[in-house]
């Protein structure tokens, strides 16, 4: 049955499909089971004289007998040795039905269990359930790691486990669950190869290990001295704009402004920035095209917050200023570069004025000495400086000629400034020069305000009349050391350059001389702010720059600064929390290698009272050194001899120190003992020695420490997940700790179990060169740097961490993708269903290597079979890049047309060149991009020159 989310299909988005589960068809009577998959004999194994287990076996025997030719019998554990040579077929273990077994084994039952598990091929292990009220006891969790290890050690052994966690569920219902799972999973094999099941709240659950890129990134960020995060612009720390990679407009970020609190000079003022104007110089700086200018922002408006001793301004004055590096929370400006703005003028309007009007006024009035009747050529009339210059020239009674880049801009200039159509020319070619000479009857113009370069500059120079003034404000050819024909100088013309940035730094008085008259004229209504005004938020900085880069910009672009607007910010990594010096923290195993690392970190984070438990106390040189070090730091540290697996010893220690030290508010359990041996050869003493610190020790800490602590951190091991051969005891203890964490959470207490791989610089493996070689050769795990371990402590010891957040977390586990990257075979445990999601994360299997905004071209190139397919991969990314840069829908881009037809100029070509170099290892020149023809031709060139493609194609050929 299908249920739609809406009544009609017009707005239909999704639907529910409802179906009824149908039992798998039972095996007909008289049909033999397939040979090789399951012998027709089923053996139930129970503890000696355990009434509940015997009852369960009897009920299951009756139900299984109804399926056909299944010969069922019941064997008590003590009788197994008498019948071990018999063929027991499929074994259903009820040894933990209603009573945990593994943590409570005696030497006799341990040896019996060894015989059972090393002489069977198939076993269905039932745990929990029965008539017990503790079916969710963490003791049952030890079976998980234990069985995983046995499967690693015994290739022939097939294990399926079922944990019945529902409390007070009737026996009959429990038997039904066991029967149906056995029938569907084992007999009919309609549940795949799943091997671990848990029944809880009436549902069957299966476990999956899920990769967490967010957690990985979080830990990486915590290790860095600085972090990039989205923060409110007014986050408390003064900020200044930076660009990580000049040429990439998506690499803007804000950093701490180290100059914010410096003493002001006598004529300096400090301005709380409210708005910032964007100019073409800012774009060139961001794209790395200007060697002489490294900061962005040349103008701003805001409120004066501090003044120098000789300043005429007062705190609270509303001002607009010509100020370099003005993308800041607070900017420092020479008072000669700032003027007051009218109360009725917004900060956004104020920020649109300084650069364009100061440039225009200084160029036309102070440099060119404009007079009524002068003929003036103003390039880029639709832009900010052009619009300001047109207004000033009109105010002085000049005849104005101007150029624009498009028909729309021509109409805008006519509408805004009333310039006749006959006096507006296009600057896409140099035909404007001939038109101007014709309009002026061969005389030319008295003043040129030039922002063109190359042939456009030369043609403008040829338009200058005798005794005229050519004012250069673009300066591109100047920086490029281009030549200028000298013949015009014979006609008493002048060539001048106006560089507002240099005036701000070297002659600020000149700024005031031009900016103040402009503000007076605007206040009087003679001049008006340039239109249209394009407003962006500070969080939209990249969009604003890309709009200017598109070449379609008109008027003025202004960035408005709002305190709550979030921006990418580089901040010093400061701990979000510290330990309470009035509390005590207990670390079991605190004098071991990993424990010492954790203990030193606790002290650095403010802990002043520590109890470090160990069996022998502070006797080793490392332990003595640690205690001396902590004591010298003012830390009260106690190191009592205490075996955590001994409940009486733990109780005595906690009772004593509760009376003489502040309350215990947190615990880290990192006690461990390794006694490795394959299970078939393991002695009971080795079994017990390894499991007791993990199982008994963790339970003692759980029961004897106070409730409602800030954290309860169990340092478990990925060995419990993997099942390292030779570590059945250690794995059992590790998965017990995982289960204990969940048990605490279910009972309202905090807990996290960290399943760790091997630590790079501390711990049992780091201290043994032999063990390191074994771990590296095995390839199960990745060494964990100490900094990452401390990041885990930082995250999971946080008192503010929610109860139940990430109860069990694995670190340092190798993945199938990692093995493939090393050209190594996939390990057996990786094929278990528990780890299936890790394999799905391998982009080479899923057919794509794209994640978010980042693309793994190496992986993508490995999936294609020819250079033409590789070209299509690159072209797809290029189309997205052009679409974003030019604010154009992807569907409007025709890849058969040349790039320059879409407005791809040299500035965007520089960004593309940098992108190809960074992402593809391709060395492509700007002229290759500009003159390569259509999209496919360019992408073919890029792939041919790509180091990634060459490497991938060579590997593919091998």
N, C-alpha and C positions, 0 to 999 in steps of 0.2 A: 504494500500500500504506500502511495506517495502523498505527502501532505505538503502543500505549497505554503510559502511564507506570506503570500497575498492571495486575495480571492481571484483576481484576474492575472493573466500572464503578462500584461503590459508592464507591470512594475516588478515582475518576478525576478528574484536574485538567486535564491537557494531553496532547497526543499529537504524534507526529512523522508527517508526511506525506512519503513517499519516492516519487519519480517519476524516470523516465528522460527526459533531454532528447532530443528528436527533431530532427534537422536539418530546417531549412526545406526545403520541396520545391524542388529546382532548377528553373530555368526550362526548360521543354521545348524541345527542338530545333525551330527554325523559328519560335519566338514572338518577335516584336519587343518591345523594351523600351518602356514607356509613353512616349509623346512628351511632352517637357517635363520629365521627371524625370531622364532619363539618355540621352545620345546613345549610339548603338551603338558608337562609337569610343572606345577606351581607349588613352591614351598613357603609357608609362613614361618618366620622365625620370631620367637618371643622370649622374654625373660622368664627364668624359672618360676613357676607357680604365681605368675602375675595375672590375677583374676581378670582385670580389665582387658589386658592384651589377649588373653585366651578367649574371652568372650568375643572380642572384635575379630579374632581369627576365625572363630566358628561361624559368625555371621557372614563374613566375607567368603568363606569356603562355600557356604550354601548358595550365595549369589553367583559366584563364579562357576559353580557346578551347573547352573542353568544355561550357561553359554554353549555347552557342547562337550567335546572330548578334552576336558581339562581335569587332570588328576591332581587334586589338591591334598596336601598334608601339612601338619603343624609340627615344628621341631622347636624344642626349648634350647636356649643357648648352650646350656651345660651338656646337652646330648649331641651337639654338632660334631664334636670330635669323633663320636662313635659312628657317625654317618657321613663323614666328610668325603669318603671315597665314592659315595653314591652320586648319581646325577640328580641334582636338586632342581634342574630346569631354571625357571624364573623365580627369583627369591623376592618375596614381599616382606620387608623388615618392619615389624611392629615394636622393635626394641626401644623406640623412643615415643611410642604411642602412650600419652598420658604421663610420661616421666622422662626428663632429660637424662641421657646416658653418658655422652662423651665427657662432660666436665666432671663426672662422678665415678669414672671407671676405677676399679681396683686392679691389682696386678693380674688376678686370675681372669676377670672378665676382659681385660685388655688383650691377653693372649688369645682368648677365645675369639674376640672380634677380629684379631689379625687373621686367624684361620678362616673365618667366614669370608672376609673381604678379599682375601688373596686366592680364594678357590671358587669364586663364582664369576659368571660372565655378565649377568643382568640382574639388577636389583632395583626395586621400587621401595624407597625409604620413606616411611611415614613418621612424622614427628608432631608433637603437640596433641591437641584433642584429648580424648579420653574423658574422664570425669573430673579432671583437674580444673581449678580456677586460675591456673597460671599458664594457660596454653600459649601466651605471648611472652613467656620467660625468655630473656636473652640467652639463656643456656642452650636453647635450641639453635641459636644462630651459629654456634661453633661447628655444626654439621656442614654448613655451606663450604667454608674453606677447606675442611677436612676432605669432603667428597671431591672437590675440584682438584685437590692434590692427588688423590688416588687415581683420578682419571688421567692425570699427567704421567703418573708412574706406571699404570697398568693399562696398556693399549687395548686389551681385550675387554676391559670393564666398561659396561654401560650403566649409568646411574640416572634415575629419575627421583626427585625428592618432592614431597608435599608437606607443607607446614600448615597444620590446622590451627588457626589463631582465634577462631570464634569462641568466646567464652560461653560456657553453659549450653552449648549446642547439644541437642539430644544425640545419644549414641547412634540411633538408627540413621539420623541425618548425616552424621559423620561417615558412617559406613557407605551410605549412598554416594557421598562425594568421592570417597576412595574408589568405589566400584566404577563409577562413571569415568573418572580420570584414567583408571587402569584400562578400561575397555577402549576408550577413545584414543588415548595416547599410545598405549602399548599394543593392544590387540589390533585395532583398526588403523593405527598410525595416521589419524586424520587431524592431528594437532602438530604436525611437523616434527622437528627434532628438539623442541623445547625440553629442558631437563630440570628446571626448578620452578615450582609452583607454590603459591601461598594462598590459602583461603582466608579471607577476612571480610567481615560485614556481609557475608552471603555471596561474595564474588570471588572468582579465581583471579589472582594477580600474577603477573610475570615481571621479572626485573630487567631493566635496560640501563646500560651506562651511556649517558648522553654527553657529548662534547659541549663545553661551555666557553665559546670564544669571549663572551663578556667577562667571565671570571678570569680567564687568562690575561685579558687586557688589563683588568683591574689590578691583578698582581704585578704585572709589568710596570704599570703606572706608579704603584706604591714603592717600587725599587728606585725610581728616578729621583734625582735631586730636585727636578722641576717637572711639572705636569701641565699638559694642555687640556683645559676643560672649558666648557661653556659656563661663563659666569656673568652676572649682571655687571654692566659697565661701571657702575658706581658701587663696586663690591667692597669698598673700604680702602683698597690699595690703589694709589694713583697709577694710571696706565698710560702707555705710549704705543703707537702703532709700529709694527715691524712686518717684514715680509721674509718668510723662511727661504724661499727660492726665487730671486728676481727672475722674471720671465713667466712665472706661474701665478696668475691672479687668484687661484684658489688656495694660496699659501699665506694669506694675511693672518696675523694674530696680534694680540696685544700683550705687552710685557710690563713688568714693574718699572715705573719711572724712577730711576735712582736719583734724578736731579730735583725731584719735586719739593723737597724740604730744605734745599740749600738757601743760604742767605741771599737776599736780593741786593743788587747794586743800587746806588743812589737814584738812578733814573729808570729803574726797572719796576714793572708791575706784574702781579700774578693774576691770571684770569681763569675762572672756572668756566670751561668751555661748554657752550650750549649748542653750537652749530659750527660746521666747517665747510668751506667751499672747496670744490674739486676743480683742479685745473689740468691742462694738458701736460704740464711739467710733472704733475703727480703720476700720471699714467706712464710717461717715459721713465720715471724713476722706478716704478713698480715693475716695468718690463726690463729693467737693467740697461736701458739705452742711454743713460746719462752718467758719465763717470764722475762729474764734479758735484753731484747732488745725491745724497744717500737717504734723506728723510722725505716723508710725504706730508702734504698739508702746508699751504702757504698763507692761509688766512682763516680767521675764525671770528666768532662773536660770543660774548659771554659777560660774566659779572666779575668785577675786580674784587679779589679776596685779600691781597696783600699789596703793599706799596713800599718802594724804596724811600730812604730818608729825604731825598730831594725831589720826589715826584709831586706833580700838581694834581694827580688823581687821588680819589678817596675810595676805600673799600665800599662796595655796593654800587659803584658807577657801572652803568651799562655801556659796553664799548664794542667796537669792531676793530680788528687789528690785522695788519700785514705781519704775519709771524710764521717763520719756517718751523717745521715739525709740530704742526698745530693739531694733529690727531692725538690729543692727549686729554687726560682728565683735567689737569691744570697746566697751563702753558705760561712761560715767562717771556715777557716782551719788553723791549725798550719803549718807553712811553711815547717817543716820537713816532712810533709806528702805529699807534692806536689813537682813535678819536671816539668821543662820546656819540651814542646814537640816540635819536629822539625816543621818548617814552612810548610813543605809539608805534614805533617800529619793532617788528618781531626780531628775535635773534636769527631766525632763518634768513630773513631779508638782509639783516646786517651782515651775515657771513657771505652773502652773495656779492658784496660791493668791493672790498678792499683791493684785491689784485687787479681785477679788470678795469675799475675806474681809476686807480692810481696809475696803472700802466698807460691807459688811454690819455689821461690828463697830462702826465709827465711827458709823454711822447709828443703830443700835439702842441701843448702850451709851452712847456719849459724847454723842450729840445727844438721842435720845429718852428716855434714862434708863430703859430697860426694867426692869420689876420682875416678880416671880412673879405669875401670875394675869392679867397684861395680855392684852388681846385685840389681836392684831396681824394686819393685812392686808398680805400680801406678794404683790406682782404678779410675774408671770412666774416661777412657782415651779419650772418645769422647766429654767430657764436657770441660768447659772453663779452670778450674784449672788443670784438667788432661792433656789437650793439652799443656798448658804452662809448666807443670812439665816434660812432655816427651821431649820437646825441650831443656830444661835446662839440663836434664840428658844426652841427646845425646851430648850436647855441652861439658860436662865434661867427655865424653868417657865411660859412664856406659852402662851395658847390661840391657835392659828394658823389663819388663813383665807388662802387663796391662790387665784390665778387662773392659768389655762393657756389655750393657744390651740387645743387639739385633744383628742380622746378619748385618743389615744396618750400625749400628755403628761400627761393626768390619771392614767392608769394608772401611768405612770412615777413620778409624785410619791407616789402611794399606796404603790408598791412600795419606793421608796428611803427615804422619810422617815416612813411610817406615818401620813400625814395622812388622817383619815376622809373618805370620799366626800362626806359632807354638808358638809364645809368647803372643798371645791374647786369653783370656779366658772369659767365661760368668760368670757374678756375680749373676745370678738369683738363683743359688744354691752354695754350698760350695765345689763343686768338683774341683774348680780352685786350691785349696790348695794341693790336691794330685798331680795334674799335675805339679805344680811348684816344689814340693819336688822331683818329678821324673826327671824334667828337670835339677835340680841343684844337682842331685845324692844324695839327702837326706840332703844336707847342708842347704838349704834355701836361702833367700835373705838377702842382707846387709841392705837394707833400705825398709821400707814399708811406703808409703804415703797413709794413710787410711781415707776413708770417709764412710765406711760401718758401720752397727750397728748389734747388736745381734750376731747370729751365724757367720755372715760374718766377724765381727771384731775378734772373737775368732779364727776362722780359719786362718785369716791373721796373728794374733799374733803367731800362731803355726808355721808359715812359716819363722819366723825371724831366721837368722843365729847367731851363737855365736858372741858377740861383735857388734851385729847389732843395728840399730836405728829404732824404731817404732814411726812414727810421726802421731798423731791423729789430723785431721782437721775437722772431722764431728761433734764430741762432743755430739752426740745424747745420747749415753750410759752414758757419763759423767754426763749430766744433769739429767739422769734417775737414777743415783747412782747404776749402774750395777757393778757386780763383775768382776774381772780379775784374771785368774789363775796365780799364783805367780811363778811357777816352772821355767819359762823362765829367770827370773832375776838371777838365779844361773849361767847363761851362759854369764854374763856380758853384757846383752842387756839393752838398755835404752828405756823408754816409755815417750815421750814428747807430749805436746799439743801446738798447734799454734792457737792463737786467735787474729786475726788481729784487731778486734774491740777493744780488751783490749789494744793492742799495740798503736792504734791511740789515745786512751784516756790517757794512762799512760806512754808509752815509745815511743813517736813519733820519736825520733832519730833512733830507730830501723827500722822504716818504710823507712826513707831516705837511710839507710845503705843497704837495699835490693832493693828498687825501683830504685834508681839512676843507679846502675850497669845494671839492666834490660833495662832501657831506652837507656843506652849507647849501649848495644848489639843490640837492635832493630834499633837504628840509624845507626849502622854499618852493618846492614843486617844479622847479625848472628842469631838473633831470629826474628820471624815474629808474627804479631798479630794472635790470634787464629781464626780459620775458622771452619765452616761457621759463618758469622756474621748475626744475625737476627735483623733487624731494625724495630722499631715501633715509631710512633709519641707519644707525651705526651698524646694526646687524646685517644690513644689506650692502655693505661696502663693496663686495665683489660685484654685485649687480650694477652698482653705480659706475664702477670702473669699466665694466664690460659695455655699458651703454656708451660711454665716451669712446671706447675702442671701436665700436661699430661704425663710427663715422657718420652716423645719422643724428648726432646730438645737436641740439640748438639751445640758445639761451644759456642758462646757468644750472649747474648741478650742485646741490647742497646736501650735506649729511646732517641730519638732526640727531642730537645726542640726548637720549632719554635714560635716566638713571637705571631703570629696570630692564632695559633692552640687553639681551644676552649676546656676548661676543666670545670668540675663542681666545682664551687667556692663558699665558704661560706664567704659572705661579710656583713659588718655592714650595716643595712638599713639606707641609707642616702636619704633624700628627693630629688627627681629628679628636683624639682623646688621650688621656694619660691615666695611669694607675693611681688609685687613691692612696696617699701616703698613710692614711689612718686605717688601712685594711691590711690583712695578711693574705699571702698567696702561697699555695702549696704545689710543689713540683715533685712528683714521684719519679725517681730516676734522674733527679736534677744534677747529680754529680757525674753522670755519664757524658759521653761526647756530645750528643744532641741536647741533653739536659743542660750542659754548661752553656751552650750557645743560647738556649732559651732564657736561662737565668740572667746572663749578662744583658740580654735585651730587656728583660723585666726591669732591671735596675736603671737602664738608660731611659726607660719610659716612666720612671717616677715611683716604682715600687720600693718601699722602705722596710718592708717586713716580709721575709721569705723563709719558708720551711722546705728544705731539700731532703727528701727521703731516699735512703739507699740502705742496702743490707749491711755494709761495712762502715758507713760514716765517712768523714773527710780524712782519709788516710793516704791516698795517692798524692803525688806531687801536684798533679793537675787540680785535684780537689782542694788541697791546701792553698795553692796559689789563688784559686777562685775565691775562697773565703776571705783571704787577706785583701784581695782587690775590692770585694764588695764592702768589707768593713771600712776600708779607707774612704769609700764613697758615702759613708754614713748609713749603710744598709744594715739593718738588724737581721742577721742570717743564722738559722739554726740547722744543724745537720745531724739529727739523731739517727742511730742505727735502727732500722725498721724494715722488716720483711713485709711488703705490702700484701703478700698472700696470706699472712697471719692476721686474722681479724683482731685478736686480742692485742697484738703489738700495735696495730694501727689505732685501735680504740684508745690505748694508753697514751700514745703520742698526741693524738688530737685532744684528748681530755686535758693533758698537761698544758699544752701550748694555748689552748682556748682560755686558760686562766691567766697566763702571763703575757700574752700578745693580743693585738687587736683581732677582731673577728675575721675568720677566714671567708673570703669572698670569691675565690676562684681556684681552680685546680687544673693542672696539666698532668696527664698520665702518660709517661714515656718509658715505663719500666719494661724491660725485655731481657730474655735469655735465649740464645740460639743453641739448639742441640739437634743438628741436622743429621738425618738418616732416612733412607727410604723406609716406608712404613713396614714393609715385610721384615726388615731387620732391626727395627727400632725397639729399644728396651723400654720397659715401663718407666724406669727412672728418667730416661731422656724425655719421654712423653710428658711426665708430670713436671719436670723441671722447667720445661718451656711453656706449658700452658698456665701454670699457677700464677706467675706475675701478671699475665694478660687477663685471665678469667677471674680467679679469686681476688687478685689485687684490685682490678677495676671494680668488682662488685663491692669490695670492702670500702673503697673510696666513695662509691655511690651511696652506700647505706649509712656510713659513719660521718661523712661531712655534712654541713648544714644544708638545708633546703634553700632554694631561691638565691643561689650564688650567681655572680655576674657571668660566669662561664664555667664549663666543664669540658675540657678539651682532651680527647683521646687520640694519641698518636698511634694509629693502626698501620697497616701495610697493604700495598697493592698485591703482596703475596697471597692475601686472602681472596682477592678477586681472581688472580691468575691460577693459583695453585701450583707454586714452585715444587718441582720434584724434590723430595728429600726434606720438605718442611711441612708435613701434615700437622705436626703439633703447633708450630708457629702460625700456620694459616688458620687452624681452628681457633686459636686465641685471638687472631686479628678479626675474624668475622664475628666472634663473640662481642668484641668492642663495638663493631658496627651496629650489632643488634641492641647493645646496651644504650647506645646513643638514641636509637629510635624508641626504646622502652622509656627512657627518661622524658623524651618529648611527649610521648603519649600520656605520661603522668604529670605533665605540666612543668617539668624542670628543663633547664637549658642543657644542651649537649651538642657537640659536633665531633664526628669521627673523621680524622684525616687519614686516608689511605695513601701513605707516602711510598714513593720509590726510594732509591738510595740517594743519600745526601752526598754532595760533592766534596765537602770539606769537614764534615763532622758525622759522628755516629759509628756504628759497628763496622759498616762496609768501608767507609772512608778511612778508618784506622787499620784496615787490613789490605795490603797490596794484593794478596791472593784472592780475597773476595771481590776486589775491584775487577781483576782480570776475568773472573768467572762471570760477573754481571755484564761486563762489556761484551764478552763473547756470546752470552745468551741472547742479548738484544731485546729483553722483555721491557726494559725501562730506560728512561733518559735521566742522567744525573741531574739532581736538583741543586742549583747554586744556593749558597747560604742566604743571599739576599732575598730569594724567593721564599725560602722557609720563614724568614722574618716577616715577609709580607703576609704570609698565611697567619702568623701569630697576630699581626696587626689587625687583620680582618676578623678572625674568629675568637679573639679574646676581647673584642670590643663589647663593653657592657651594653651598648645600645643595639646590638644585633638582635633581631627578632627571634623569638623562640620558634624553632622549626625551620629556620632558614638554612637550607643546605645541610641537612643532618649528616649525610655521608658524602664526602668529596674525595676524589682520587687525583693525585698529582704525580707527574713523572712517568706515566704509563705510555709505552710506545704504542703507536697506532698502525693499522694495516697500511695506510698511506705512507707513513714514515718508513716502514719496511720496504715498500715498493720503491721509494725514493733512493734507498740504499742498494737497490737491486738484490735485496735479500728475500728469502722465502717467507711466506706468511706462517706465523707460529700457530701451533695447534689450538691454543686457547682462543686465538683471535677468531676462529671459525664458530665458536659457540654463539648461540642466539643472543646471549647477554651483551655481546660486544658488536652486534650487527649494525647499530647506529653509527659506530665509529667508522665502519667500512663505508657506509653511505656518505660520510663526509668527504670521501676521496673524490675530488672533482673529476678525475680521469675516468672513474667508473660511471659517473652521472652524466658525462658528456659536456660538462661546462666547468670552467675554472673561474667564473666571474662571481665575486662576492661583494655586494654593495657597490661602491664606486671604484673598487680596485679590481684589476684584471690580471690574472696570472698568464701572461702570454707564453711563457715557457710550456706550461701545461697545455694550453690551447694549440700551440704549434705541434705538439706531440700527437694530437688527435687528428690532424689533417693529413691528407695523403699527397698533396701536391702544392706547388708554389701558388697556383691560382686560387686554391682554397685558403691558403695563408693570406693572400691579398684580400680576399673577401672578409676575413677576420679583422684585418687592420682597417679596411674601408668602413666597416660597420662602426668602429670606434671613432674614425675620423668624422663621419656624418654626425654622430652624437656631439663631438667636440665643436664642430662648426655650428650646429644648431644652438648649443648653449652659448657660444661666444657671440653669435650674431642675433640671439633672441629670436630664432626662426624655427617654426615647427619642422620636425624631421620630414614629414610628408611633402613639404614644399621644396626639398632639396633634390635636384636632379643631378645624379652623379656623372652623367655624360657631359656636363658642362664644365668649363674651367673654373677653378676656385676663385679667380679674381672677379668673375662675374657676380659672385655673392658678396663682394666687398672685402675679400681677404686681402688686406694690405700688408705692408712690411712688418707692422707691429704685431699683428696676429700671426704672421709667418714666423716671427721670432719665437712666439709661444709654442707654435707647432714644432718648430725645430728642436726646442728644449724638451718638449714632450717625447718626441721620437727618440732622442738621445737617452733620456732617463728611462723610459719604459721598454724600449725595444733594442737599445744599443746600436741605433742607426745614425750615422753621421750624414745628415742632409743639410745642405746650405739653404739660405733664404731664397736665393734665386732659383734653386731647384723647385721649391714650393710654389713660388710665384709664376714660374714659367713652365711647369711640368705638364700642362694640358689638363685633362679631366681628372677626376678623383682616382680612377683605376690606374692611370699612368703614374700618378704620384705614389700610390700605395705599392705598386709594383717596384718602384725605385726604392722605397723604404724597406720592403721585405728583402730585396736583393742585398741591401747594405746592412741588414739587421744581424748583429752577432747572435741574438737569440735564435733566429731562424736557422742560421748556419750551424749552430751547435745542435739544435733539435734535428735538423735534417741529417746531420752526420750520424747522430745516435740512432735515428730511424734506419739509416742504411746499414748500420752495424747489426 
